[in-house]
Amino acid sequence: MRADLAVEFLPDVLACDGSVWVTAVSWSMAPLIQPGDALRVVPVGVDGLRPGAIVAYRAGAQLIVHRVVAQTCKGLVTRGDALHDVDAGVPWTRVVGRVTAIRTPAGRRLELARSPWTILEPALGWLAGRQRDGWLTWKARRAPLHIAAAVLR
C-alpha cells in the first residue's frame, strides 16, 4: 500500500481498532525512538495532551512523530527530540494520535503511559520547549534524554 494512502486511513483504523502500530523511520526522536522501533498510536482528544507527550500527526503523505512543546487554541507546537528547531504549528485536524508504547527491535517494550514515563514526560516536554541557543547548550539540554533512553530503553 502506498504511504500516502496508509496515513490517510490511520484515523479510520484507530476509530475501529483503538490503536495501531507504526514503524519509526527517522532519527528525529533519538535517542528514545530510533528507526525500526514499533510505536503504538492511540486516539487522543484535545484534553488528552500536555507538554512532553509524544504525538503522531499527518504532514502530507508522512506521519510525523514528535514531542509536544506547547498547546494552543489552534493546535500544537512540537519538536523532534533530536532536532534543533520547533515544527511549524500543527493544527488539531492533522493530529492522528498519541504514542503510548515503544517496542524495540530487540523486543523490549516501553509503556509511555506508565511510571516512570508519566513522571518524566513533563520534564522532557519542558526541555524540548527550551530555546536552543548554541550547539553546546543544545547538547547539554539533550543529556537527560540520553540518560533516560540509556537507563530505561
Secondary structure, DSSP 8 states (H G I E B T S, - for coil): --HHHHHHHHHHHHHHHS-EEEE--SSTTTTTS-TT-EEEEE---GGG--TT-EEEEEETTEEEEEEEEEE-SSEEEEE-TT-SS--S-EEGGGEEEEEEEEE-TTS-EEETTSTTHHHHHHHHHHHHHS---SHHHHHHHHHHHHHHHHHH-
